[in-house]
């Protein structure tokens, strides 16, 4: 079988769907403990860290298989993190100062999360990626 065989594509789709189910439920659970914009900030920063690690692990180590990366990256982390909720909750904040602060915090900490994920991957596998 080739990588383009319909059964393999269906298997990948099913794996991403299972990952999406897990990520959405994890996102909901975090929201129960940390509601509102702070909970959304937490999942977006954590998701950025994990996605950064997953990307750099693939570049530097390559121990996590392509299917697992699809489940974790496209499935779990895509449904765990949430731009639409971030945008809505930011618009609903009490003042423009809080809105700007939330945008700056989300993007700044998100980028920092990716860089921290890269640093962890580098520490585990070495390399300069």
MARBA-3410 file (N, C-alpha, C, O; in Angstrom, 1 decimal):
129
0.8,-1.2,0.0,0.0,0.0,0.0,0.9,1.3,0.0,1.9,1.3,0.6 ~ 0.4,2.3,-0.7,1.1,3.5,-0.7,0.5,4.5,0.3,-0.5,4.2,0.9 ~ 1.2,5.6,0.6,0.8,6.6,1.5,-0.5,7.2,1.1,-1.2,7.8,2.0 ~ -0.9,7.1,-0.2,-2.1,7.8,-0.6,-3.3,6.8,-0.7,-4.4,7.1,-1.2 ~ -3.1,5.6,-0.2,-4.2,4.6,-0.2,-5.3,5.1,0.6,-5.1,5.7,1.7
-6.6,4.9,0.1,-7.8,5.5,0.8,-7.9,5.0,2.3,-8.3,5.8,3.1 ~ -7.5,3.8,2.5,-7.6,3.3,3.9,-6.7,4.0,4.8,-7.0,4.3,6.0 ~ -5.5,4.3,4.3,-4.5,5.1,5.2,-5.0,6.5,5.4,-4.8,7.0,6.5 ~ -5.6,7.1,4.4,-6.2,8.4,4.6,-7.3,8.4,5.6,-7.4,9.3,6.4 ~ -8.2,7.4,5.5,-9.2,7.3,6.5,-8.7,7.0,7.9,-9.3,7.5,8.9
-7.7,6.2,8.0,-7.0,6.0,9.3,-6.5,7.3,9.9,-6.7,7.6,11.1 ~ -5.8,8.1,9.1,-5.3,9.4,9.6,-6.5,10.3,10.0,-6.4,11.0,11.0 ~ -7.5,10.3,9.2,-8.7,11.1,9.5,-9.3,10.7,10.9,-9.7,11.5,11.7 ~ -9.4,9.4,11.1,-10.0,8.9,12.3,-9.1,9.2,13.5,-9.6,9.5,14.6 ~ -7.8,9.1,13.3,-6.8,9.4,14.4,-6.9,10.9,14.8,-6.9,11.3,16.0
-7.0,11.8,13.8,-7.1,13.2,14.1,-8.5,13.5,14.8,-8.5,14.3,15.7 ~ -9.5,12.8,14.4,-10.8,13.0,15.0,-10.8,12.6,16.5,-11.3,13.3,17.3 ~ -10.1,11.5,16.8,-10.0,11.0,18.2,-9.2,12.0,19.0,-9.5,12.3,20.1 ~ -8.1,12.5,18.4,-7.3,13.5,19.0,-8.1,14.8,19.3,-8.0,15.4,20.3 ~ -8.9,15.2,18.3,-9.7,16.4,18.4,-10.8,16.2,19.6,-11.0,17.2,20.3
-11.3,15.0,19.7,-12.3,14.8,20.8,-11.6,14.9,22.1,-12.1,15.5,23.0 ~ -10.4,14.3,22.2,-9.6,14.4,23.5,-9.2,15.9,23.8,-9.3,16.3,24.9 ~ -8.7,16.6,22.8,-8.3,18.0,23.0,-9.5,18.9,23.4,-9.4,19.7,24.3 ~ -10.6,18.7,22.8,-11.8,19.5,23.1,-12.3,19.2,24.5,-12.7,20.2,25.2 ~ -12.3,18.0,24.9,-12.7,17.7,26.3,-11.7,18.2,27.3,-12.1,18.6,28.4
-10.4,18.1,27.0,-9.4,18.7,27.9,-9.6,20.2,28.0,-9.4,20.8,29.1 ~ -9.9,20.9,26.9,-10.1,22.3,26.9,-11.3,22.6,27.8,-11.3,23.6,28.5 ~ -12.4,21.9,27.6,-13.6,22.1,28.4,-13.2,21.9,29.9,-13.7,22.6,30.8 ~ -12.5,20.9,30.2,-12.1,20.6,31.6,-11.3,21.7,32.2,-11.5,22.2,33.3 ~ -10.3,22.3,31.5,-9.6,23.4,32.0,-10.5,24.6,32.2,-10.3,25.3,33.2
-11.4,24.8,31.3,-12.4,25.9,31.4,-13.3,25.8,32.7,-13.7,26.8,33.2 ~ -13.5,24.6,33.2,-14.3,24.4,34.4,-13.5,24.8,35.6,-14.1,25.3,36.6 ~ -12.2,24.7,35.6,-11.3,25.1,36.7,-10.8,26.5,36.6,-10.6,27.1,37.6 ~ -10.6,27.0,35.4,-10.0,28.3,35.1,-10.9,28.9,34.1,-10.6,28.9,32.9 ~ -12.1,29.5,34.5,-13.0,30.1,33.5,-12.6,31.4,32.9,-11.7,32.1,33.4
-13.2,31.7,31.7,-13.0,33.0,31.1,-11.7,33.2,30.4,-11.0,32.2,30.0 ~ -11.2,34.4,30.2,-10.1,34.8,29.5,-8.8,34.1,30.0,-7.9,33.8,29.3 ~ -8.7,34.0,31.3,-7.5,33.4,31.9,-7.4,31.9,31.6,-6.3,31.5,31.3 ~ -8.5,31.2,31.5,-8.4,29.8,31.1,-8.0,29.7,29.7,-7.3,28.8,29.3 ~ -8.6,30.6,28.8,-8.2,30.5,27.4,-6.8,30.9,27.2,-6.1,30.3,26.4
-6.3,31.8,28.0,-4.8,32.2,27.9,-4.0,31.0,28.3,-3.0,30.6,27.7 ~ -4.4,30.3,29.4,-3.7,29.1,29.9,-3.6,28.0,28.8,-2.5,27.5,28.6 ~ -4.7,27.7,28.2,-4.7,26.6,27.2,-3.9,27.0,25.9,-3.2,26.2,25.3 ~ -4.0,28.3,25.6,-3.3,28.7,24.4,-1.8,28.7,24.6,-1.0,28.4,23.7 ~ -1.3,29.1,25.8,0.1,29.1,26.1,0.6,27.7,26.2,1.7,27.4,25.7
-0.1,26.9,26.9,0.3,25.5,27.1,0.3,24.8,25.7,1.2,24.0,25.4 ~ -0.7,25.0,24.9,-0.8,24.4,23.6,0.4,24.9,22.7,0.9,24.1,21.9 ~ 0.7,26.2,22.8,1.9,26.7,22.0,3.2,26.0,22.4,4.0,25.6,21.6 ~ 3.4,25.8,23.7,4.5,25.1,24.2,4.6,23.7,23.7,5.6,23.3,23.1 ~ 3.5,23.0,23.8,3.4,21.6,23.3,3.6,21.5,21.8,4.3,20.6,21.4
3.0,22.4,21.1,3.1,22.3,19.6,4.6,22.7,19.2,5.1,22.1,18.3 ~ 5.2,23.7,19.9,6.6,24.0,19.7,7.5,22.8,19.9,8.4,22.5,19.1 ~ 7.2,22.1,21.0,8.0,20.9,21.3,7.8,19.9,20.3,8.8,19.3,19.8 ~ 6.6,19.6,19.9,6.3,18.6,18.9,7.0,18.9,17.6,7.5,18.0,16.9 ~ 7.0,20.1,17.1,7.6,20.5,15.9,9.1,20.3,16.0,9.7,19.7,15.1
9.7,20.8,17.0,11.2,20.7,17.2,11.6,19.3,17.5,12.8,18.9,17.2 ~ 10.8,18.5,18.1,11.1,17.1,18.3,11.2,16.4,17.0,12.1,15.6,16.8 ~ 10.3,16.7,16.1,10.3,16.1,14.7,11.6,16.5,14.0,12.1,15.7,13.3 ~ 12.0,17.8,14.1,13.2,18.2,13.4,14.5,17.6,14.1,15.4,17.2,13.3 ~ 14.5,17.6,15.4,15.8,17.2,16.1,15.9,15.7,16.4,16.9,15.1,16.3
14.8,15.2,16.9,14.8,13.8,17.4,14.2,12.8,16.4,14.7,11.8,16.1 ~ 13.0,13.1,16.0,12.2,12.3,15.1,11.8,11.0,15.7,11.5,10.0,15.0 ~ 11.7,10.9,17.0,11.2,9.7,17.7,9.7,9.6,17.7,9.2,8.4,17.7 ~ 9.0,10.7,17.6,7.5,10.6,17.6,7.1,10.5,16.1,7.5,11.3,15.3 ~ 6.4,9.4,15.8,6.0,9.1,14.5,5.0,10.1,13.9,4.4,10.9,14.6
4.9,10.1,12.5,4.1,11.0,11.8,2.6,10.9,12.2,2.0,11.9,12.3 ~ 2.1,9.7,12.4,0.8,9.5,12.8,0.5,10.1,14.2,-0.5,10.8,14.4 ~ 1.4,9.9,15.1,1.3,10.4,16.5,1.3,12.0,16.4,0.6,12.6,17.2 ~ 2.2,12.5,15.6,2.3,14.0,15.5,0.9,14.5,14.9,0.5,15.6,15.3 ~ 0.3,13.8,14.0,-0.9,14.2,13.4,-2.0,14.2,14.5,-2.8,15.1,14.6
-2.0,13.1,15.3,-3.0,13.0,16.4,-2.8,14.1,17.4,-3.8,14.8,17.8 ~ -1.6,14.3,17.8,-1.3,15.3,18.9,-1.4,16.8,18.3,-2.0,17.6,19.0 ~ -0.8,17.0,17.2,-0.7,18.4,16.7,-2.0,18.9,16.1,-2.6,19.9,16.5 ~ -2.5,18.1,15.1,-3.7,18.5,14.4,-4.9,18.2,15.1,-5.9,18.9,15.1 ~ -4.9,17.0,15.8,-6.1,16.6,16.6,-6.2,17.3,17.9,-7.0,18.2,18.2
-5.4,16.8,18.9,-5.5,17.3,20.3,-5.2,18.8,20.4,-6.1,19.5,21.0 ~ -4.1,19.2,20.0,-3.7,20.6,20.2,-4.5,21.6,19.4,-4.8,22.7,19.9 ~ -5.0,21.3,18.3,-5.8,22.2,17.5,-7.2,22.4,18.2,-7.7,23.5,18.1 ~ -7.7,21.4,18.8,-9.0,21.6,19.5,-8.8,22.0,21.0,-9.7,22.5,21.6 ~ -7.6,21.8,21.5,-7.3,22.3,22.9,-7.1,23.8,22.9,-7.7,24.5,23.8
-6.4,24.3,21.9,-6.2,25.8,21.8,-7.4,26.4,21.1,-8.0,25.6,20.3 ~ -7.6,27.7,21.2,-8.8,28.2,20.6,-8.6,29.7,20.3,-8.5,30.5,21.2 ~ -8.6,30.0,19.0,-8.5,31.4,18.6,-9.8,32.1,18.7,-9.9,33.2,19.2 ~ -10.9,31.4,18.3,-12.2,32.1,18.3,-12.7,32.4,19.7,-13.2,33.5,19.9 ~ -12.4,31.6,20.7,-12.8,31.9,22.1,-11.9,33.1,22.6,-12.4,33.9,23.3
-10.6,33.0,22.2,-9.7,34.1,22.6,-10.3,35.4,22.1,-10.3,36.4,22.8 ~ -10.6,35.5,20.8,-11.1,36.7,20.2,-12.4,37.2,20.9,-12.6,38.4,21.2 ~ -13.3,36.3,21.1,-14.6,36.6,21.7,-14.4,37.1,23.2,-14.9,38.2,23.5 ~ -13.7,36.4,24.0,-13.4,36.8,25.4,-12.7,38.1,25.5,-12.9,38.8,26.4 ~ -11.8,38.3,24.5,-11.0,39.6,24.5,-12.0,40.7,24.3,-11.9,41.8,24.9
-12.9,40.6,23.3,-13.9,41.6,23.0,-14.8,41.9,24.1,-15.4,43.0,24.3 ~ -15.0,40.9,25.0,-16.0,41.0,26.1,-15.3,41.5,27.4,-16.0,41.8,28.4 ~ -14.0,41.8,27.4,-13.4,42.3,28.6,-13.8,43.7,28.9,-14.3,44.4,28.0 ~ -13.7,44.1,30.1,-14.3,45.3,30.6,-13.7,46.6,30.0,-14.5,47.6,29.9 ~ -12.5,46.6,29.7,-11.9,47.9,29.2,-10.9,47.6,28.1,-10.4,46.5,27.9
-10.7,48.7,27.3,-9.7,48.5,26.2,-8.3,48.1,26.7,-7.5,47.4,26.0 ~ -7.9,48.6,27.9,-6.6,48.3,28.4,-6.5,46.8,28.7,-5.5,46.2,28.4 ~ -7.6,46.2,29.3,-7.6,44.7,29.5,-7.6,44.0,28.1,-6.9,42.9,28.0 ~ -8.3,44.5,27.2,-8.3,43.9,25.8,-6.9,43.8,25.2,-6.4,42.8,24.8 ~ -6.2,45.0,25.2,-4.9,45.0,24.7,-3.9,44.2,25.5,-3.1,43.4,25.0
-4.1,44.2,26.8,-3.2,43.3,27.7,-3.4,41.9,27.4,-2.4,41.1,27.4 ~ -4.7,41.5,27.2,-4.9,40.0,26.9,-4.3,39.6,25.5,-3.7,38.5,25.4 ~ -4.4,40.5,24.5,-3.8,40.2,23.2,-2.3,40.1,23.3,-1.7,39.2,22.8 ~ -1.7,41.1,24.0,-0.2,41.1,24.2,0.2,39.9,25.0,1.2,39.2,24.6 ~ -0.5,39.5,26.1,-0.1,38.4,26.9,-0.3,37.1,26.1,0.6,36.2,26.2
-1.4,37.0,25.4,-1.6,35.7,24.6,-0.5,35.5,23.6,0.0,34.4,23.5 ~ -0.3,36.5,22.8,0.7,36.3,21.7,2.1,36.3,22.3,2.9,35.4,21.9 ~ 2.5,37.1,23.2,3.8,37.1,23.8,4.1,35.8,24.5,5.1,35.1,24.3 ~ 3.1,35.3,25.4,3.4,34.1,26.1,3.2,32.9,25.1,3.9,31.8,25.3 ~ 2.4,33.0,24.1,2.3,31.9,23.1,3.7,31.7,22.4,4.1,30.6,22.2
4.3,32.8,21.9,5.6,32.7,21.3,6.6,32.2,22.3,7.5,31.4,21.9 ~ 6.6,32.7,23.5,7.5,32.2,24.5,7.3,30.7,24.7,8.3,30.0,25.0 ~ 6.0,30.2,24.7,5.8,28.8,24.8,6.4,28.0,23.7,7.0,26.9,24.0 ~ 6.3,28.5,22.5,7.0,27.8,21.4,8.5,27.7,21.6,9.1,26.7,21.4 ~ 9.1,28.9,22.0,10.5,28.9,22.2,10.9,28.0,23.3,12.0,27.4,23.3
10.1,27.9,24.4,10.4,27.0,25.5,10.3,25.6,25.0,11.1,24.7,25.4 ~ 9.3,25.2,24.2,9.2,23.9,23.6,10.4,23.5,22.8,10.9,22.4,22.8 ~ 10.9,24.5,22.0,12.1,24.3,21.2,13.3,24.1,22.1,14.1,23.2,21.8 ~ 13.4,24.9,23.2,14.5,24.7,24.1,14.5,23.3,24.8,15.5,22.7,25.0 ~ 13.3,22.8,25.1,13.2,21.5,25.7,13.6,20.4,24.7,14.3,19.5,25.1
13.2,20.6,23.5,13.6,19.6,22.4,15.1,19.6,22.2,15.7,18.6,22.1 ~ 15.6,20.8,22.2,17.1,20.9,22.0,17.8,20.3,23.2,18.8,19.6,23.0 ~ 17.3,20.5,24.4,18.0,19.9,25.6,17.9,18.4,25.5,18.8,17.7,25.9 ~ 16.8,17.8,25.0,16.7,16.4,24.9,17.4,15.8,23.7,18.0,14.7,23.9 ~ 17.5,16.5,22.6,18.0,15.9,21.4,19.3,16.6,20.8,19.9,16.1,19.9
19.6,17.7,21.4,20.7,18.5,20.8,20.3,19.1,19.5,19.2,18.9,19.1 ~ 21.2,19.8,19.0,20.9,20.4,17.6,20.7,21.9,17.7,20.5,22.5,18.8 ~ 20.6,22.5,16.6,20.5,24.0,16.5,19.3,24.4,15.8,19.2,25.6,15.4 ~ 18.3,23.6,15.7,17.0,24.0,14.9,16.3,25.0,15.7,15.2,25.4,15.2
END
